[in-house]
Amino acid sequence: MIIIRHSSVLLPQLAQSRLWLAVALMTGANSWSIAAETDAAKLPVATAAPISAESSKDVLRYLINSKSLSLNDAQNLLQQLRTEQSKKTSEDLLRSLINSKALSLADAQKLVENLRASQGQTSAKEAVASSAVAKVENTVAPTAGAPVAKPNGDKKPEAVTNPPTPVTPVAATTPAVATTPEKKAEATPVEPAGRVRAVYLPDSERQKIRDELKTEVLAAAKKEGWIQVDAAPEWTRRISFSGDMMLRQQGELYDDRNYDQALNFQAINSDKPLNIFANPLTPPILNTTKNRQATRLRVRLGMQAQIADDLDANFRFTTGNTVTPVSSNQTLGSDFAKVNFLLDRASLRYRPTSNLTMLGGRMANPWLAATDLVWDKDLSFDGWAAQYKRAFGEQIHTFATMGMFSVESTEGNFPLKSQFKVGSHDKWLYGIQLGGDWRGKDGLSLRGSLAYYDFANVQGELSSPCDAWTDSIACDTDHTRPTFVQKGNTMRLLRNVTTQLGADPTKPSPTFEYYGLVSPYRVVELSTTIDQALSGKLHSQFDVSVVKNLAFSETGISSRDPVNNLSPCPVNNQACDQKFNGGDMGYQLQLRVGYPQIREYGQWNTLFGYRYVESDAVMDAFTDSDFHLGGTNTKGYYLGGSVGFSKNSWLSARWLSATEVEGEPFAVDVLQLDVNTRF
């Protein structure tokens, strides 16, 4: 059991020397003296008696809240005082605080000066009264020359026959530390000189106080960010990381009646030109009949750096390849070879006002879309964008977005092996979108947008007469071919190849060709989402997207000799006159029920949708890469569900069943089983 005596000058001393007090108030030692030498002067000697448990809590809380003690200093101090039993001098304490940088040399000198100034104002009578010290009964011997208080209180304290010369205490020059309203009644009044009051504090109570203080310190540190301040440099608090991982097992199930001679335009255009009159003709062909199983991995790691209050930089790395822009999946099974990890995004975001945001670089999709009818979810954009937002009350929020993006930057030195240069034929996307959302008071909200996308210079052009009798000869419109396509858009031959001089007229001359898009693309998209909150965090959401290609012309396409999206010939007449059967419309309907985002164990959601996209409604290069295994000229349904199995981790399954809208038969079902996690 610990006996703690109060002094009339105790609280002023506490206010004068905060760091020194922080050690003294938790130890239960008899006294502390300051006798350390600094570079400027020797510190004066002062004594202070330990204080009550409640006062200890108040003072330590005050030191922490005023940031006189950091979290690490407080924790190290408590740990040191619990383990060390011997009494330390204030000289050791002061040196320790200065060496550990908990107290600067300038602050130590200022503390010494305050102590010296206050000592000069203290009377001898107050010095005698403040020389009382605490005694730890049966465990700590009383200090020589100090009066001793008996625990039973039956006898008065016995004075030592030869008391030491009293040391002048610190004067009461600062206000006393205030106690809480609940403790005002317990506060000890100022006693007359010479009177001593004994207070008994069990070890269990002392430990309880320490535990409470530790809990409060940790809570305050977590709330106010002390740990981050002490643990790492300031610049690290302006950088944040995020990421996700997906493991997928995918099955691709093809219909046996599918057309098995569909050209792979992506493979042709990314390689040497195809000799369409070769005998035998062996062009790249799409797989449309053989089922396939694949194990895939997707990892994405993002970083955001807060440069200033109105400027930040964003980066993201991902698995995948440099060919397809619409998928970050890496198919595993390359003899255990390592996979690619590529720069997917690198952009700057500047917010000069609270309503205006400007972006530049390779960025996330700036367009609001309810579905992936026009843009695949993995697609990133290269260029510039700006968005303006404005609120009308608490329920209505509107926005306007504009963007200019580089779809393809063509070679400026084309053709490479010719002195007659064509110049660049860069392809651009110009877009504008207007939209907003309305939030009702009954959990109902409505979000919608209207967008216009103009794809400039994407249409393939017929070359001038070109004598391309080998695959090494370039024609003047080769650069108008697309560098990436999936399938579905209507294609045409790009080269106007002349007959080779001296060729045998009975045999076809070699004709090396590339393929380009027949139609231009100026797409309008109307998108809306109706969101109804159910119980708790459950929602029911209905999404609708409708698109139309305003630049589509069936007559114009037919006049340019399309090579696909044609009506099939009868089996008994393979030389029939095939007509173009493409279209310019598309829509997608989707119903989602459950938790919009799965964050905890047991959370779930379900999905059902129907999709219909004609051949030239949108550019097949940028639409969803999963439904019908990517591209346009497709229709069908999809359904799926997800359930959380841990924090920010979930299992999901999707079934996508699709077939062609027009042209040769091509039906495929896709099953996807995923394990997802985010961090």
C-alpha positions as CSV (number, residue, x, y, z in Angstrom):
1,M,0.0,0.0,0.0
2,I,1.3,3.5,-0.9
3,I,1.0,6.6,1.2
4,I,0.9,9.8,-0.8
5,R,1.1,13.3,0.9
6,H,-0.1,16.5,-0.6
7,S,1.7,19.8,-0.6
8,S,0.3,23.3,-0.9
9,V,2.8,24.1,-3.6
10,L,2.4,20.8,-5.5
11,L,0.2,21.9,-8.4
12,P,2.2,25.0,-9.3
13,Q,5.3,22.8,-9.4
14,L,3.5,20.4,-11.8
15,A,2.6,23.2,-14.2
16,Q,6.2,24.5,-14.1
17,S,7.9,21.3,-15.1
18,R,5.6,19.0,-17.1
19,L,8.1,16.5,-18.3
20,W,9.7,16.1,-14.9
21,L,6.3,15.6,-13.4
22,A,5.3,13.0,-15.9
23,V,8.0,10.7,-14.4
24,A,7.3,11.6,-10.8
25,L,3.6,11.1,-10.8
26,M,3.7,7.4,-11.8
27,T,6.6,6.2,-9.7
28,G,5.6,6.4,-6.1
29,A,9.2,7.3,-5.3
30,N,9.9,9.5,-2.3
31,S,11.1,12.5,-4.2
32,W,12.9,13.8,-7.3
33,S,15.6,16.4,-7.5
34,I,16.8,18.3,-10.5
35,A,20.5,18.7,-10.4
36,A,21.7,18.5,-14.1
37,E,24.2,20.6,-15.8
38,T,23.5,22.0,-19.2
39,D,25.8,23.9,-21.6
40,A,24.4,27.2,-20.3
41,A,24.1,26.7,-16.5
42,K,23.6,24.3,-13.7
43,L,20.0,23.5,-12.9
44,P,18.7,24.4,-9.5
45,V,17.4,21.8,-7.0
46,A,13.7,21.4,-6.4
47,T,11.6,18.8,-4.7
48,A,8.0,17.7,-5.1
49,A,5.8,15.2,-3.4
50,P,3.9,12.6,-5.4
51,I,0.3,13.3,-6.0
52,S,-3.0,11.5,-5.8
53,A,-4.1,8.9,-8.3
54,E,-6.9,11.1,-9.8
55,S,-4.5,14.1,-10.1
56,S,-2.0,11.8,-11.8
57,K,-4.5,10.9,-14.4
58,D,-5.6,14.5,-15.0
59,V,-2.0,15.8,-15.3
60,L,-0.8,13.0,-17.6
61,R,-3.9,13.5,-19.7
62,Y,-3.2,17.2,-19.8
63,L,0.4,16.6,-20.9
64,I,-0.7,14.2,-23.7
65,N,-3.5,16.4,-25.0
66,S,-1.2,19.5,-25.0
67,K,1.4,17.4,-26.9
68,S,4.1,18.0,-24.3
69,L,4.5,14.2,-24.3
70,S,4.2,12.1,-27.5
71,L,2.6,8.7,-27.5
72,N,6.0,6.9,-27.8
73,D,7.5,9.0,-25.0
74,A,4.5,8.2,-22.7
75,Q,4.7,4.5,-23.5
76,N,8.4,4.3,-23.1
77,L,8.1,6.2,-19.8
78,L,5.5,3.9,-18.4
79,Q,7.5,0.8,-19.4
80,Q,10.7,2.2,-17.8
81,L,8.9,3.1,-14.6
82,R,7.4,-0.4,-14.2
83,T,10.7,-2.2,-14.7
84,E,13.1,0.1,-12.7
85,Q,12.8,0.0,-9.0
86,S,15.7,2.2,-8.0
87,K,15.1,5.9,-7.6
88,K,16.6,8.1,-10.3
89,T,17.8,11.6,-9.9
90,S,16.3,14.4,-11.9
91,E,19.8,14.7,-13.5
92,D,19.4,11.3,-15.0
93,L,15.8,12.0,-16.0
94,L,16.6,15.3,-17.7
95,R,19.6,13.9,-19.6
96,S,17.5,10.9,-20.7
97,L,14.7,13.2,-22.0
98,I,17.2,15.4,-23.9
99,N,19.1,12.5,-25.4
100,S,15.9,10.8,-26.6
101,K,14.8,14.2,-28.1
102,A,11.6,14.2,-26.0
103,L,12.8,17.5,-24.6
104,S,15.0,19.9,-26.6
105,L,17.9,21.7,-25.1
106,A,16.2,25.0,-25.5
107,D,13.1,23.8,-23.7
108,A,15.3,22.4,-20.9
109,Q,17.1,25.8,-20.5
110,K,13.7,27.6,-20.4
111,L,12.5,25.2,-17.8
112,V,15.5,25.8,-15.6
113,E,15.1,29.6,-15.9
114,N,11.4,29.3,-14.9
115,L,12.4,27.2,-11.9
116,R,15.1,29.7,-10.8
117,A,12.7,32.6,-11.1
118,S,9.9,30.9,-9.2
119,Q,12.3,29.8,-6.4
120,G,13.2,33.4,-5.7
121,Q,9.6,34.2,-5.0
122,T,9.0,31.4,-2.6
123,S,8.9,32.0,1.2
124,A,10.8,30.0,3.7
125,K,7.6,28.9,5.3
126,E,6.3,27.4,2.1
127,A,9.6,25.7,1.6
128,V,9.3,23.9,4.9
129,A,5.7,22.8,4.1
130,S,6.7,21.5,0.7
131,S,9.5,19.4,2.0
132,A,7.2,16.6,2.9
133,V,7.8,13.3,1.1
134,A,5.8,10.1,0.4
135,K,6.4,6.9,2.1
136,V,5.8,3.4,0.7
137,E,4.7,1.4,3.8
138,N,6.7,-1.8,4.5
139,T,8.4,-1.6,1.1
140,V,10.1,1.8,0.8
141,A,12.1,3.3,3.6
142,P,11.3,7.0,4.6
143,T,13.7,9.6,3.5
144,A,15.9,10.9,6.3
145,G,14.6,14.1,7.7
146,A,11.1,13.7,6.5
147,P,8.1,13.3,8.7
148,V,6.4,9.9,8.7
149,A,2.6,9.3,8.5
150,K,1.3,6.2,10.3
151,P,-1.2,4.1,8.3
152,N,-3.6,3.8,11.3
153,G,-3.8,7.5,11.8
154,D,-3.8,7.1,15.6
155,K,-0.6,8.9,16.2
156,K,0.7,12.1,14.8
157,P,3.7,12.0,12.5
158,E,7.0,11.7,14.3
159,A,9.5,14.4,13.4
160,V,13.1,13.4,12.8
161,T,15.4,14.7,15.5
162,N,17.9,16.2,13.0
163,P,15.9,17.4,10.1
164,P,17.8,18.5,7.0
165,T,17.9,22.0,5.8
166,P,14.8,22.6,3.8
167,V,15.1,23.3,0.1
168,T,13.3,26.2,-1.4
169,P,10.4,24.9,-3.5
170,V,9.0,26.3,-6.8
171,A,6.6,29.2,-6.2
172,A,2.9,28.9,-7.2
173,T,3.2,31.1,-10.3
174,T,0.8,29.2,-12.6
175,P,-2.8,28.1,-12.1
176,A,-3.4,24.7,-10.5
177,V,-4.5,21.8,-12.7
178,A,-8.2,21.6,-12.7
179,T,-10.0,18.5,-11.8
180,T,-13.2,17.1,-13.4
181,P,-16.6,18.0,-11.9
182,E,-16.9,14.5,-10.5
183,K,-13.7,14.8,-8.6
184,K,-14.1,18.3,-7.2
185,A,-15.5,16.9,-4.0
186,E,-12.5,14.7,-3.6
187,A,-9.9,17.4,-4.2
188,T,-7.7,18.0,-1.2
189,P,-7.9,21.6,0.3
190,V,-4.8,23.6,1.0
191,E,-3.6,22.6,4.4
192,P,-2.1,25.0,7.0
193,A,1.7,24.9,7.2
194,G,3.0,22.0,9.2
195,R,-0.1,19.8,8.8
196,V,0.2,16.5,6.9
197,R,-2.6,14.4,5.5
198,A,-2.1,10.7,4.6
199,V,-3.9,9.0,1.7
200,Y,-3.8,5.3,1.1
201,L,-3.7,3.9,-2.5
202,P,-3.7,0.1,-3.0
203,D,-1.5,-1.5,-5.6
204,S,-4.6,-2.7,-7.5
205,E,-5.9,0.8,-7.8
206,R,-2.6,2.1,-9.0
207,Q,-2.4,-0.6,-11.7
208,K,-6.0,0.2,-12.7
209,I,-5.1,3.8,-13.2
210,R,-2.1,2.8,-15.4
211,D,-4.3,0.6,-17.5
212,E,-6.9,3.4,-17.9
213,L,-4.3,5.9,-18.9
214,K,-2.8,3.5,-21.5
215,T,-6.2,2.9,-23.0
216,E,-6.9,6.6,-23.2
217,V,-3.5,7.4,-24.7
218,L,-3.9,4.8,-27.4
219,A,-7.5,5.9,-28.2
220,A,-6.4,9.5,-28.5
221,A,-3.3,8.6,-30.6
222,K,-5.4,6.6,-33.0
223,K,-8.0,9.4,-33.3
224,E,-5.6,12.3,-33.7
225,G,-3.0,10.5,-35.8
226,W,-0.1,10.7,-33.3
227,I,1.1,7.3,-34.3
228,Q,1.5,8.3,-37.9
229,V,3.3,11.5,-36.9
230,D,5.8,9.7,-34.8
231,A,6.2,6.5,-36.9
232,A,7.0,7.9,-40.3
233,P,8.1,11.1,-42.1
234,E,5.4,13.7,-43.0
235,W,5.6,12.9,-46.8
236,T,4.6,9.3,-46.3
237,R,1.2,10.4,-45.0
238,R,0.5,11.9,-48.4
239,I,0.9,8.6,-50.2
240,S,-1.7,5.8,-50.1
241,F,-1.8,2.4,-51.8
242,S,-4.7,0.1,-52.9
243,G,-5.0,-3.0,-54.9
244,D,-7.0,-6.2,-55.7
245,M,-6.5,-9.7,-56.9
246,M,-8.6,-12.1,-58.8
247,L,-8.2,-15.8,-59.4
248,R,-10.4,-17.2,-62.2
249,Q,-11.3,-20.6,-63.7
250,Q,-13.0,-20.1,-67.0
251,G,-14.8,-22.5,-69.3
252,E,-15.6,-21.6,-72.9
253,L,-18.3,-23.9,-74.5
254,Y,-18.9,-23.5,-78.2
255,D,-21.8,-24.7,-80.3
256,D,-21.0,-27.5,-82.7
257,R,-23.0,-25.8,-85.5
258,N,-20.8,-22.6,-85.4
259,Y,-19.3,-21.3,-88.6
260,D,-15.7,-22.4,-88.6
261,Q,-14.1,-20.1,-91.2
262,A,-14.4,-16.7,-89.4
263,L,-11.3,-14.6,-90.2
264,N,-9.2,-13.4,-87.3
265,F,-8.8,-9.7,-88.4
266,Q,-6.7,-8.9,-85.3
267,A,-4.1,-11.5,-86.2
268,I,-4.0,-10.4,-89.9
269,N,-3.6,-6.7,-89.2
270,S,-0.9,-7.1,-86.6
271,D,1.3,-9.2,-88.9
272,K,2.3,-9.1,-92.5
273,P,-0.5,-8.6,-95.1
274,L,-2.4,-11.6,-96.2
275,N,-2.2,-13.0,-99.7
276,I,-5.9,-13.5,-100.3
277,F,-5.3,-15.4,-103.6
278,A,-2.8,-17.9,-102.1
279,N,-3.3,-21.5,-103.0
280,P,-4.0,-23.0,-100.6
281,L,-5.3,-20.1,-98.6
282,T,-4.5,-20.5,-94.9
283,P,-5.5,-17.2,-93.2
284,P,-5.7,-16.8,-89.4
285,I,-9.0,-18.2,-88.3
286,L,-11.0,-17.7,-85.0
287,N,-11.7,-20.8,-82.9
288,T,-15.4,-21.2,-82.9
289,T,-15.8,-25.0,-82.3
290,K,-13.4,-26.3,-79.7
291,N,-14.1,-25.9,-76.0
292,R,-11.5,-24.5,-73.8
293,Q,-10.5,-24.3,-70.1
294,A,-8.3,-21.5,-68.8
295,T,-6.8,-20.5,-65.4
296,R,-6.4,-16.8,-65.2
297,L,-4.9,-14.2,-62.7
298,R,-5.4,-10.5,-62.3
299,V,-3.4,-8.3,-59.9
300,R,-3.7,-4.6,-59.8
301,L,-1.7,-2.3,-57.5
302,G,-2.5,1.4,-57.3
303,M,-0.8,4.4,-55.7
304,Q,-2.1,7.9,-55.0
305,A,0.3,10.7,-54.1
306,Q,-1.2,13.9,-52.6
307,I,1.2,16.6,-54.0
308,A,-0.9,19.5,-52.7
309,D,-4.4,20.2,-51.5
310,D,-5.6,20.6,-55.1
311,L,-3.2,18.3,-57.0
312,D,-2.6,14.6,-56.8
313,A,-0.9,11.9,-59.0
314,N,-2.3,8.5,-59.6
315,F,-0.6,5.3,-60.7
316,R,-1.7,1.7,-61.3
317,F,0.2,-1.4,-62.3
318,T,-1.5,-4.5,-63.5
319,T,-1.1,-7.9,-65.1
320,G,-2.0,-8.5,-68.7
321,N,-0.3,-7.7,-72.0
322,T,0.4,-4.7,-74.3
323,V,-1.9,-6.0,-77.1
324,T,-5.4,-5.9,-75.6
325,P,-6.6,-2.8,-73.8
326,V,-9.8,-4.4,-72.5
327,S,-8.4,-7.1,-70.2
328,S,-6.0,-7.2,-67.3
329,N,-6.2,-11.0,-67.1
330,Q,-3.1,-13.1,-67.4
331,T,-3.7,-16.7,-68.6
332,L,-1.5,-19.0,-66.6
333,G,0.3,-22.1,-68.0
334,S,3.5,-20.9,-69.7
335,D,5.8,-23.5,-68.2
336,F,5.7,-21.6,-64.9
337,A,7.2,-18.6,-66.6
338,K,6.8,-15.2,-64.9
339,V,3.9,-13.0,-65.8
340,N,3.9,-9.4,-67.0
341,F,3.3,-6.5,-64.6
342,L,2.6,-3.3,-66.6
343,L,1.9,0.4,-66.1
344,D,-1.8,0.7,-66.6
345,R,-2.4,4.2,-65.4
346,A,-0.4,7.4,-64.7
347,S,-2.3,10.6,-64.4
348,L,-2.5,14.0,-62.7
349,R,-5.7,15.3,-61.2
350,Y,-6.0,19.1,-60.6
351,R,-8.9,20.7,-58.7
352,P,-8.7,24.5,-58.9
353,T,-12.2,24.8,-57.3
354,S,-14.5,22.4,-55.5
355,N,-16.6,22.1,-58.6
356,L,-14.0,21.7,-61.3
357,T,-11.6,18.7,-61.9
358,M,-9.1,18.4,-64.7
359,L,-7.2,15.3,-65.6
360,G,-4.3,14.4,-67.9
361,G,-2.3,11.3,-68.7
362,R,-3.4,7.7,-68.8
363,M,-6.5,7.7,-66.5
364,A,-9.5,5.7,-65.3
365,N,-12.7,5.9,-67.4
366,P,-14.0,9.5,-67.0
367,W,-17.4,8.6,-68.4
368,L,-20.3,7.6,-66.2
369,A,-21.9,4.3,-67.5
370,A,-24.5,2.0,-66.0
371,T,-23.2,-1.0,-68.0
372,D,-20.2,-2.0,-70.1
373,L,-22.1,-1.7,-73.4
374,V,-19.7,0.9,-74.8
375,W,-16.6,0.6,-72.5
376,D,-15.1,-2.4,-70.9
377,K,-14.5,-2.1,-67.1
378,D,-10.7,-2.7,-67.5
379,L,-10.2,0.1,-70.1
380,S,-8.0,3.1,-69.4
381,F,-7.9,6.3,-71.4
382,D,-5.0,8.3,-72.8
383,G,-5.5,12.0,-73.1
384,W,-7.2,14.9,-71.3
385,A,-10.5,15.3,-69.5
386,A,-12.4,17.9,-67.4
387,Q,-15.5,17.6,-65.3
388,Y,-17.7,20.3,-63.7
389,K,-20.1,19.4,-60.9
390,R,-22.9,21.5,-59.4
391,A,-25.4,20.7,-56.7
392,F,-29.0,22.1,-56.6
393,G,-29.9,21.6,-53.0
394,E,-29.3,18.3,-51.2
395,Q,-31.2,16.1,-53.6
396,I,-30.0,17.0,-57.1
397,H,-26.4,16.9,-58.3
398,T,-25.4,17.5,-61.9
399,F,-22.2,17.2,-63.9
400,A,-20.7,17.8,-67.3
401,T,-17.6,16.0,-68.6
402,M,-15.5,16.7,-71.7
403,G,-12.6,14.7,-73.0
404,M,-10.0,14.4,-75.8
405,F,-8.2,11.0,-76.1
406,S,-5.6,9.6,-78.4
407,V,-6.9,6.3,-79.8
408,E,-3.9,5.6,-82.1
409,S,-0.9,7.7,-82.8
410,T,0.3,6.6,-86.3
411,E,3.8,6.5,-87.6
412,G,5.0,9.9,-88.9
413,N,7.6,8.3,-91.1
414,F,5.2,6.1,-93.1
415,P,5.9,4.4,-95.4
416,L,9.2,3.5,-94.0
417,K,10.8,2.3,-97.2
418,S,9.6,5.0,-99.5
419,Q,10.7,8.5,-100.3
420,F,7.1,9.6,-100.6
421,K,5.7,10.0,-97.1
422,V,2.0,9.9,-96.3
423,G,2.2,11.7,-93.0
424,S,0.4,10.9,-89.8
425,H,-3.2,9.8,-89.6
426,D,-3.8,9.9,-85.9
427,K,-7.1,8.6,-84.5
428,W,-8.9,10.5,-81.8
429,L,-11.9,10.2,-79.5
430,Y,-13.8,13.4,-78.7
431,G,-16.5,13.1,-76.1
432,I,-19.0,15.1,-74.0
433,Q,-21.4,13.8,-71.4
434,L,-24.1,15.5,-69.3
435,G,-25.7,13.8,-66.4
436,G,-26.8,13.9,-62.8
437,D,-28.5,12.1,-59.9
438,W,-31.6,12.7,-57.8
439,R,-31.8,11.3,-54.3
440,G,-35.2,10.9,-52.7
441,K,-35.9,10.7,-49.0
442,D,-37.4,7.2,-49.1
443,G,-34.2,5.5,-50.2
444,L,-35.0,5.9,-53.9
445,S,-32.4,7.5,-56.2
446,L,-32.1,8.0,-59.9
447,R,-28.9,8.5,-61.9
448,G,-28.7,9.2,-65.6
449,S,-26.4,10.5,-68.4
450,L,-26.4,11.4,-72.1
451,A,-23.1,11.0,-73.9
452,Y,-21.8,11.7,-77.4
453,Y,-18.6,10.0,-78.6
454,D,-16.9,11.0,-81.9
455,F,-14.2,8.6,-83.1
456,A,-12.2,10.6,-85.6
457,N,-10.2,9.0,-88.5
458,V,-11.0,5.4,-87.5
459,Q,-12.6,4.5,-90.8
460,G,-10.5,2.5,-93.2
461,E,-9.7,4.1,-96.6
462,L,-9.0,2.5,-99.9
463,S,-5.5,3.0,-101.2
464,S,-4.4,4.5,-104.5
465,P,-3.4,1.9,-107.1
466,C,-0.7,-0.2,-105.4
467,D,1.5,-2.9,-107.0
468,A,1.7,-5.0,-103.8
469,W,3.1,-8.3,-105.3
470,T,5.1,-9.1,-102.1
471,D,4.2,-8.8,-98.4
472,S,7.1,-6.2,-97.9
473,I,5.5,-3.6,-100.1
474,A,3.4,-0.9,-98.3
475,C,0.4,0.9,-99.7
476,D,-0.5,4.5,-98.8
477,T,-3.6,3.6,-96.6
478,D,-2.1,0.8,-94.6
479,H,-2.0,3.0,-91.5
480,T,-5.8,3.4,-91.5
481,R,-6.2,-0.2,-90.4
482,P,-7.1,-0.6,-86.7
483,T,-4.3,-1.8,-84.5
484,F,-6.7,-3.7,-82.2
485,V,-10.1,-5.3,-82.8
486,Q,-12.1,-8.0,-81.2
487,K,-14.8,-9.1,-83.6
488,G,-18.2,-7.9,-84.9
489,N,-17.5,-4.6,-86.7
490,T,-17.9,-4.6,-90.5
491,M,-14.5,-4.8,-92.3
492,R,-13.3,-4.2,-95.9
493,L,-10.1,-4.6,-98.0
494,L,-7.9,-1.6,-97.9
495,R,-5.5,-2.0,-100.9
496,N,-6.3,-1.3,-104.5
497,V,-3.9,-3.8,-105.8
498,T,-3.0,-3.7,-109.5
499,T,-2.2,-6.7,-111.7
500,Q,1.4,-7.6,-111.7
501,L,3.0,-7.0,-115.1
502,G,4.1,-10.1,-116.9
503,A,2.0,-12.4,-114.7
504,D,0.3,-15.5,-116.2
505,P,-3.3,-14.3,-117.0
506,T,-4.6,-17.8,-116.2
507,K,-3.3,-17.6,-112.6
508,P,-4.3,-15.0,-110.0
509,S,-1.6,-12.5,-109.1
510,P,-0.4,-12.4,-105.5
511,T,-2.6,-9.9,-103.7
512,F,-1.5,-8.9,-100.2
513,E,-4.2,-7.2,-98.2
514,Y,-5.0,-5.6,-94.9
515,Y,-8.5,-4.9,-93.5
516,G,-10.1,-1.8,-92.2
517,L,-13.4,-0.6,-90.6
518,V,-16.1,0.2,-93.2
519,S,-18.2,2.5,-91.0
520,P,-17.4,5.7,-89.2
521,Y,-18.5,5.9,-85.5
522,R,-20.3,8.7,-83.9
523,V,-22.1,7.1,-80.9
524,V,-24.8,8.4,-78.7
525,E,-25.4,6.6,-75.4
526,L,-28.3,7.1,-72.9
527,S,-27.7,5.5,-69.6
528,T,-29.7,5.4,-66.4
529,T,-29.8,3.6,-63.0
530,I,-32.7,3.3,-60.6
531,D,-31.6,2.5,-57.1
532,Q,-34.0,1.5,-54.3
533,A,-32.7,0.9,-50.8
534,L,-34.2,-2.1,-49.2
535,S,-33.4,-3.1,-45.6
536,G,-30.1,-2.0,-44.0
537,K,-27.4,-1.9,-46.7
538,L,-29.3,-4.0,-49.2
539,H,-30.2,-2.4,-52.5
540,S,-32.1,-3.2,-55.7
541,Q,-30.7,-1.6,-58.8
542,F,-32.0,-1.6,-62.4
543,D,-29.6,-0.4,-65.1
544,V,-30.5,0.5,-68.7
545,S,-28.1,1.6,-71.5
546,V,-29.1,2.4,-75.1
547,V,-26.6,3.3,-77.9
548,K,-26.9,4.3,-81.5
549,N,-24.2,5.0,-84.1
550,L,-25.3,8.2,-85.9
551,A,-22.7,7.8,-88.6
552,F,-23.9,4.4,-89.7
553,S,-25.2,4.1,-93.3
554,E,-26.3,0.7,-94.7
555,T,-26.1,2.0,-98.2
556,G,-22.6,3.4,-97.7
557,I,-21.3,0.2,-96.2
558,S,-22.8,-1.9,-98.9
559,S,-21.0,0.2,-101.6
560,R,-17.6,-0.4,-100.0
561,D,-17.7,-4.2,-100.5
562,P,-17.8,-5.5,-96.9
563,V,-16.3,-8.9,-96.3
564,N,-18.2,-9.9,-93.2
565,N,-21.7,-9.5,-91.6
566,L,-23.2,-10.8,-94.7
567,S,-26.3,-13.0,-95.1
568,P,-25.2,-16.7,-95.5
569,C,-25.6,-18.4,-98.8
570,P,-27.7,-21.5,-99.2
571,V,-25.8,-24.8,-98.9
572,N,-26.5,-25.6,-102.6
573,N,-25.5,-22.1,-103.8
574,Q,-22.2,-20.9,-102.3
575,A,-21.7,-18.3,-105.1
576,C,-24.9,-16.3,-104.2
577,D,-25.0,-12.6,-103.9
578,Q,-24.6,-12.0,-100.2
579,K,-26.2,-8.9,-98.7
580,F,-25.0,-6.8,-95.8
581,N,-27.0,-7.5,-92.6
582,G,-25.4,-5.2,-90.0
583,G,-27.0,-2.6,-87.8
584,D,-26.4,0.5,-85.6
585,M,-28.4,-0.1,-82.4
586,G,-27.7,-1.7,-79.1
587,Y,-29.1,-1.9,-75.6
588,Q,-28.5,-3.6,-72.3
589,L,-30.8,-4.3,-69.3
590,Q,-29.5,-5.3,-65.9
591,L,-31.0,-6.1,-62.5
592,R,-28.8,-6.2,-59.4
593,V,-30.0,-7.1,-55.9
594,G,-27.9,-7.3,-52.7
595,Y,-25.0,-5.4,-51.3
596,P,-23.6,-3.0,-53.9
597,Q,-20.0,-3.7,-52.7
598,I,-19.1,-6.8,-50.6
599,R,-16.9,-5.8,-47.7
600,E,-17.7,-8.3,-44.9
601,Y,-18.3,-12.1,-44.5
602,G,-21.8,-13.1,-45.5
603,Q,-22.6,-10.1,-47.7
604,W,-24.0,-11.1,-51.1
605,N,-25.4,-9.8,-54.4
606,T,-27.0,-11.3,-57.5
607,L,-27.1,-10.2,-61.1
608,F,-29.2,-10.8,-64.2
609,G,-29.1,-9.0,-67.5
610,Y,-29.8,-9.1,-71.2
611,R,-27.6,-7.6,-73.9
612,Y,-28.3,-6.9,-77.6
613,V,-25.6,-5.2,-79.8
614,E,-25.7,-5.0,-83.6
615,S,-22.6,-5.1,-85.7
616,D,-21.7,-1.4,-85.9
617,A,-23.5,0.1,-82.9
618,V,-20.2,0.7,-81.1
619,M,-16.5,0.0,-81.7
620,D,-15.9,-3.7,-81.0
621,A,-12.4,-2.9,-79.8
622,F,-13.5,-1.2,-76.5
623,T,-16.7,-3.0,-75.5
624,D,-17.0,-5.8,-72.9
625,S,-14.5,-8.6,-73.5
626,D,-16.4,-11.4,-71.6
627,F,-19.8,-11.5,-73.2
628,H,-19.6,-13.6,-76.5
629,L,-15.8,-13.5,-75.7
630,G,-15.8,-9.8,-76.8
631,G,-17.1,-7.7,-79.6
632,T,-20.4,-6.8,-81.2
633,N,-23.0,-8.5,-83.4
634,T,-24.2,-10.4,-80.4
635,K,-27.2,-11.0,-78.2
636,G,-28.0,-13.1,-75.1
637,Y,-28.3,-13.2,-71.3
638,Y,-26.1,-13.4,-68.3
639,L,-26.5,-14.1,-64.6
640,G,-24.3,-14.4,-61.6
641,G,-23.9,-14.0,-57.9
642,S,-21.3,-13.2,-55.2
643,V,-20.9,-14.0,-51.5
644,G,-18.3,-12.7,-49.0
645,F,-16.2,-15.3,-47.3
646,S,-13.9,-12.9,-45.4
647,K,-13.3,-9.1,-45.0
648,N,-13.1,-7.5,-48.5
649,S,-13.0,-11.0,-50.0
650,W,-15.7,-12.8,-52.0
651,L,-16.5,-15.7,-54.3
652,S,-18.4,-15.1,-57.5
653,A,-19.8,-17.1,-60.4
654,R,-21.2,-15.9,-63.7
655,W,-22.8,-17.6,-66.7
656,L,-22.9,-15.8,-70.0
657,S,-24.8,-17.2,-72.9
658,A,-24.6,-15.4,-76.3
659,T,-25.1,-15.9,-80.0
660,E,-24.9,-13.8,-83.2
661,V,-27.4,-11.2,-84.2
662,E,-26.9,-11.5,-88.0
663,G,-24.5,-13.4,-90.3
664,E,-22.9,-16.8,-89.9
665,P,-23.8,-18.8,-86.7
666,F,-21.5,-18.2,-83.7
667,A,-22.8,-19.2,-80.3
668,V,-20.7,-19.6,-77.1
669,D,-21.4,-20.0,-73.4
670,V,-18.9,-18.8,-70.8
671,L,-18.6,-19.9,-67.2
672,Q,-16.5,-17.9,-64.8
673,L,-15.6,-18.9,-61.2
674,D,-13.7,-16.2,-59.3
675,V,-12.0,-15.7,-56.0
676,N,-11.6,-11.9,-55.4
677,T,-10.0,-9.8,-52.7
678,R,-9.2,-6.1,-52.3
679,F,-6.9,-4.2,-50.0
